[in-house]
Amino acid sequence: MAVLGLGRLGLNEFDLASDADVIFVAAPVVSHEELLYCTRWAEKTIDVLSSYTRDGTVFAVDTRLRPRGREGELVVTSDGLVHYIESAAHVWEALTYLKACPVAGDAQLAEETVGRLLAAVFDRFGSYASLEEELHEMRRRLERELLVPPSNTKTAPGGYYDIDFTLSYLRLRQRVKTPPGSNTAQQIAALQAAGLMTEQDAATLLDGAAFLRSVDHAIRLVTGKAAEGLPEHVGHAAAVDDLVRHWGLVREGESLASRLREIQQQVRSVYIRLVSAA
């Protein structure tokens, strides 16, 4: 049995108050009894990591990104996972599974599964006819349906999702493979080296990702939870502002809010151009 990390965990960009997005994978062929045992092991793992104690929790574990989400089995065989990608996965799941990375359990099984999983994602979605259209629609839906302020560093137009969608789209459409666990900066470098983005666009996305992640991190440090936007609480807002200025992210004489808007505008421009042009 193995555990694959997705999301920030799969990108090696785990942060304070991040959920651990994982998939529990069993060997290709297991008996019913073995699968039940693996499921009990997975449930116990989740319980140990996420249960509240007098000392708090280790971190929240999210398994909803497994095939068929909450309706799917907690533990899936590696053959079952690959078959799902080949036959039933949606575009948003292709973007999700691009981040798959071995994190625990049987190392050989994890590495083999990730290799097969990524090959299936590229084979099915690399030439997917409506990839651009569906990505743009997904992005618009996230902006419409999630009630977040314009200062949200992830979901708002020009937020981190624009960067993530751009990199994932280019990797899928041009079949650019990076080692499992490659972070945002490493993916940008790989795409630039492949001639799929200019030096200026690469710099915009790299600087944008660093800025957006840093602001998000500052908010997490100050408030102890994931950011919905720049804090409205006066004390929290001042503390976040002090941190980002200490890190050199805001120029003298400008506000954090105005600098964030500037970064968002730059990132959005690159997203719109590259996701339509590849």
Secondary structure, DSSP 8 states (H G I E B T S, - for coil): -EEEE-HHHHTT---TT--EEEEEEE-SS--HHHHHHHHHHHHHHHHHHH--BTTB-S--EE-TTSTTGGGS-SEEEHHHHHHHHHHT--HHHHHHHTT-EEEEE-HHHHHHHHHHHHHHHHHHHTT-TTHHHHHHHHHHHHHHHS---TT-SSSSTTSHHHHHHHHHHHHHHHT----TT--HHHHHHHHHHTTSS-HHHHHHHHHHHHHHHHHHHHHHHHHSS--SSS--SHHHHHHHHHHHHHTT-S-TT--HHHHHHHHHHHHHHHHHHHHHH-
